[in-house]
Amino acid sequence: MFNRKVRMALAPLMVLNVLCSFSLMQEVRAEAGSTRGEAGTTREASDSVKSDKHQKSDGERAAKPEKKPRGCSANIVIKAKPEQVYNAIMKLRDDSQDTVKELSKEGNHCILEEKFDSLPIIGEATCVYKETYTPFKSIEYHMIRSDKFQAFEGCWFLAPTEDGSGTNVSLSSYVVCDIPVPFAKQLCKIQTMLGVKQRLHEVKKACEKRKVTMK
């Protein structure tokens, strides 16, 4: 029978496994629902194509990334111009000089090295990646090398709202961790999604706080 110390040591892992199992079940159910919906989607396809010939959908009128990003993604509306949002994203990066180091800069891209501390399960990690800039529209990044990640890529995408009063901001992030633990993929996905939402809200807060200060 386990003694008290062993039970206490295993408790966090037991909770973690429960969370991972729940996440895995949710993904399986979502996949099943997607499969069931394919038949209905196919039946509706012909009518949709006919309609699209005569008028554009709202999604087509709105600016959007050229291709669907991999991994986790989320979006938010910020009450600021695309230029202000873009500059806020860059400033937040520049303010992280203790963890992000610029290795080189040429034209519209930079090579950066970022160090991560206290990541769940992983602990510390280092990643070198390339950022490519399209001013006031997008910031893309792709991994060059890392000691803990197998993949690390994503994109900020900015588009003005239809009424011009703000900016639609989307952030995608695809991270694959090189860790030999059960449910590593699910754990990484959960943590990545949390990070995406946190960064979006940080940018929103920075932009709208600055706007209030300027009034």
Secondary structure by P-SEA (a helix, b strand, c coil): cccaaaaaaaaaaaaaaaaaaaaaaaaaaaaaaaaaaaaaaaaaaaaaaaaaacccccccccccccccccccbbbbbbcccaaaaaaaaaaaaaaaccccccccccccbbbbbbbbccccccccccccbbbbbccccbbbbbbcccccccccccbbbbbbcccccccbbbbbbbbbbbccccaaaaaaaaaaaaaaaaaaaaaaaaaaaaaaaac
